[in-house]
Amino acid sequence: MQFLDVLRARKTTNGPFRPDPVTEEHQRLLMEVAGAAPSQLNSQPWRFVIIEDRQTIETIAAISGESMTKVMAEGTFFERYKPYFRFSEAEMEEKRNGMLFDQLPLLLRPFTKRVFTEQGQAMMNRLRVPQKLGEENRRLVEGSPLLLAVLLDRAEYRPGQLSSFYSLFSMGAAMENVWLTTGEIGMGIQFVSFPMEVPENWERIQRLLHVPDDLELMAVYRLGYLPENAKRPAIDWSSRQRKRPSQYVFRDTCETPESNWDS
Ligand SMILES: Cc1cc2nc3c(=O)[nH]c(=O)nc-3n(C[C@H](O)[C@H](O)[C@H](O)COP(=O)(O)O)c2cc1C
């Protein structure tokens, strides 16, 4: 693929991966491109744990499913992220950001308008939606042939100091290289982020991975090869929409949006 095609095709995989193990050649390539990223003073503050051990993957999957059920049942997830949830094309066209929930079980569709209300939350809990979503999330993570944990060197990543911005930026650059390269080699990638929403569960993963005191666990991803004609999860979203240039590009000062590039 041409570079710009790879870049424009980059996306997050919400669905299942093939069970096939990720080849050692591809594991090495993903870590080579991660290591090729820019970093402040070439400090390379990132560290990675490649996880193929089934027991470890199953444990992280269970923690992820539990975490999703917890934050869904308590309503904290919806409360925290509702500014990004879209339930109509019209709303998405107007905002051009966020997640469009364009795949919902029939049963839930009538509730989309009330999903952020107490009654909506009570109804979802009565229908055991948090448990169903949690179980689907557990299966999705457990079905992944490889998890990738990303850590930062605490000598570089010092929250509250400029170095923490630099380290986070560098980590993001390294992960973008990985994200782009997955597209080039027929793989997909997704954050395993629900454990991050439940601090005690994030600590369980840190213990599971024997994270030493001089490193900070920053994120966990699931990776694998993309199946042909993958079936979308029962509840799924699309997030291909992007802002128009006039919404995020300015000319010379922030007073002058770039208005000639909107298509
Ligand atoms: C910092 C960060 C956190 C993210 N967290 C999640 C997440 O928790 N779950 C998920 O499925 N995707 C997550 N994503 C992926 C975004 O949802 C995705 O990049 C965005 O919706 C655009 O979709 P695309 O990646 O397919 O272009 C995250 C991305 C970033 C950069």
The ligand as an SDF file (V2000), in Angstrom:
LIG
                    3D

 31 33  0  0  0  0  0  0  0  0999 V2000
   -5.9030    8.1770   23.7940 C   0  0  0  0  0  0  0  0  0  0  0  0
   -6.9170    7.2700   23.0910 C   0  0  0  0  0  0  0  0  0  0  0  0
   -7.7930    6.4810   23.8320 C   0  0  0  0  0  0  0  0  0  0  0  0
   -8.6780    5.6060   23.1810 C   0  0  0  0  0  0  0  0  0  0  0  0
   -9.4890    4.7920   23.9160 N   0  0  0  0  0  0  0  0  0  0  0  0
  -10.2470    3.8700   23.2630 C   0  0  0  0  0  0  0  0  0  0  0  0
  -11.0270    2.9200   23.9560 C   0  0  0  0  0  0  0  0  0  0  0  0
  -11.0730    2.9520   25.1370 O   0  0  0  0  0  0  0  0  0  0  0  0
  -11.7320    1.9800   23.2580 N   0  0  0  0  0  0  0  0  0  0  0  0
  -11.7400    1.9750   21.8970 C   0  0  0  0  0  0  0  0  0  0  0  0
  -12.3790    1.1210   21.3030 O   0  0  0  0  0  0  0  0  0  0  0  0
  -11.0200    2.8810   21.2000 N   0  0  0  0  0  0  0  0  0  0  0  0
  -10.2840    3.7970   21.8570 C   0  0  0  0  0  0  0  0  0  0  0  0
   -9.5340    4.6760   21.1550 N   0  0  0  0  0  0  0  0  0  0  0  0
   -9.6740    4.6910   19.7010 C   0  0  0  0  0  0  0  0  0  0  0  0
  -10.6130    5.8580   19.3470 C   0  0  0  0  0  0  0  0  0  0  0  0
  -11.9060    5.5820   19.7760 O   0  0  0  0  0  0  0  0  0  0  0  0
  -10.5460    6.0140   17.8170 C   0  0  0  0  0  0  0  0  0  0  0  0
   -9.2020    6.3380   17.4850 O   0  0  0  0  0  0  0  0  0  0  0  0
  -11.4640    7.1210   17.3210 C   0  0  0  0  0  0  0  0  0  0  0  0
  -12.7870    6.7970   17.6120 O   0  0  0  0  0  0  0  0  0  0  0  0
  -11.3190    7.2840   15.8040 C   0  0  0  0  0  0  0  0  0  0  0  0
  -11.5710    6.0500   15.1820 O   0  0  0  0  0  0  0  0  0  0  0  0
  -10.4520    5.3370   14.2740 P   0  0  0  0  0  0  0  0  0  0  0  0
   -9.2930    5.0250   15.1700 O   0  0  0  0  0  0  0  0  0  0  0  0
  -11.1250    4.1040   13.7510 O   0  0  0  0  0  0  0  0  0  0  0  0
  -10.0780    6.3060   13.1940 O   0  0  0  0  0  0  0  0  0  0  0  0
   -8.6870    5.5640   21.7720 C   0  0  0  0  0  0  0  0  0  0  0  0
   -7.8120    6.3610   21.0160 C   0  0  0  0  0  0  0  0  0  0  0  0
   -6.9280    7.2080   21.6760 C   0  0  0  0  0  0  0  0  0  0  0  0
   -5.9440    8.0290   20.8470 C   0  0  0  0  0  0  0  0  0  0  0  0
  1  2  1  0
  2  3  1  0
  2 30  2  0
  3  4  2  0
  4  5  1  0
  4 28  1  0
  5  6  2  0
  6  7  1  0
  6 13  1  0
  7  8  2  0
  7  9  1  0
  9 10  1  0
 10 11  2  0
 10 12  1  0
 12 13  2  0
 13 14  1  0
 14 15  1  0
 14 28  1  0
 15 16  1  0
 16 17  1  0
 16 18  1  0
 18 19  1  0
 18 20  1  0
 20 21  1  0
 20 22  1  0
 22 23  1  0
 23 24  1  0
 24 25  2  0
 24 26  1  0
 24 27  1  0
 28 29  2  0
 29 30  1  0
 30 31  1  0
M  END
$$$$
